[in-house]
């Protein structure tokens, strides 16, 4: 079977899931993750989970400005559009997607030595955290970033 035929058969959610698996640190296939995420993003650019996954994969391959732009797109979006739109994630996941995007914006700003902006993002992420809310990142991770920024 030709590769382009195979690619068209696989749904966007499968491409997004493959990308998420590939950029896990234990696997670390960041270029492959980026290719899968880009494919899913190009197929469904309005699916916020695809946008998030693509933004994460761009970060892992060092394309910080592009990644930051996509995280900003998510964090600026109306929560109801994410939760209940065409690709609705539900309100809990919409909150998590927005808040984790804010965290990643902090990470990117920190990597770019924009420490004041990074700290603002991390503090906003912490302020938005609620009991029972999902996050890909622990409070300990956030605090570690803040501590390292404070020492600079």
Secondary structure as GFF3:
##gff-version 3
##sequence-region A 1 152
A	DSSP	alpha_helix	3	9	.	.	.	ID=ss1
A	DSSP	alpha_helix	12	22	.	.	.	ID=ss2
A	DSSP	alpha_helix	30	43	.	.	.	ID=ss3
A	DSSP	alpha_helix	48	60	.	.	.	ID=ss4
A	DSSP	alpha_helix	64	75	.	.	.	ID=ss5
A	DSSP	alpha_helix	79	84	.	.	.	ID=ss6
A	DSSP	alpha_helix	91	111	.	.	.	ID=ss7
A	DSSP	alpha_helix	115	128	.	.	.	ID=ss8
A	DSSP	alpha_helix	139	150	.	.	.	ID=ss9
###
